[in-house]
Amino acid sequence: MRRSGNTLVFLCPFVLLAICAFSSPIEAQWQAEHLPFGVPESSETTGTLIVREGYVLFHNDERRLAAWVAYRLDPEDRRGIDYDDREAGVFQGDPALDPHHRAEDWFYGEADGYDRGHLAPAADMKKNLRTFHSSYYLSNIAPQMEELNRGEWVALENHVRSLLEGRGELWVLTGPAFEPGTPEKTIRGGLPIPTHFWKIIVDRKADGSLTAVSFVLPNSRVVPPWYDCATTIDEIERMTGWDFFPALPDNEEEELESQVTPADWNPHPVWRTPDPRWNATPTWPE
């Protein structure tokens, strides 16, 4: 374990982290706030768990990309500071990571056609300057086709923020996926390009039960509408090899992870059963 500034870092040969100790109560508080349903688990991924005030992420040190980023979203996170994201944010390598195992800003170039795509959006990290600037660390960034990043991905991010209305808080998990059998492409520095990106949104209802909705969008020039990309947490777990809610009782976890556009999330006028013509969510091999 090592600390860097206001960041707690765990070096993990694999991810079974329930027994990790914290160097101060505030770091334990951050992790509990962003991951109240347990730290995601995987027996196949090595890397670094980074606990920050604004989010928690697991960094795949081999790929130099986050496997997932998780954060709690509430109205305070949206109105703490008034910054224009594009003018104020500075992309940089994550100081909590070994320079040999992290992405650098020179990996990205306009000619490649790939944007620096946020996993935890800067617009959700406006609680204070620390959380805002930490969202620009490249551990929280992945190569996204500009058509996705500036189109359906930002539309989905905006919709997630709109869901706060009438809800006190949401929990959001986001990450990349790599379709098996698809030749891996890279940008400069050998940074791999995900074939898909996924997002999970969880809400706790008044009776204490949980409800969730999830999406998988292709990292391509032609992207279906985000609302046609709904899927289950089960499918995302199968795609990524992660168990995202290990602390939930089995019956609650099974119910939560099998939901697709449950009635609780349907006020938005465009929500409907995903259009099968898009076939946006790939069928991952077993």
Secondary structure, DSSP 8 states (H G I E B T S, - for coil): -EEETTEEEEEESSB--TT---SSHHHHHHHHHH-TT---BBSS--EEEEE-SS-EEEEETTTTEEEEEEEEE-THHHHS----HHHH---B--TTS-GGGS--GGG--GGGTEEEEESS-GGG-TTSHHHHHHTTBGGGEEEEEHHIIIIIHHHHHHHHHHTTTT-S-EEEEEEEE--TTS---B-GGG-B--SEEEEEEEEE-TTS-EEEEEEEEE-SSS---GGG-EE-HHHHHHHH--BS-TTS-HHHHHHHHT-SS-GGGTTSTT--S--TTT--S-----
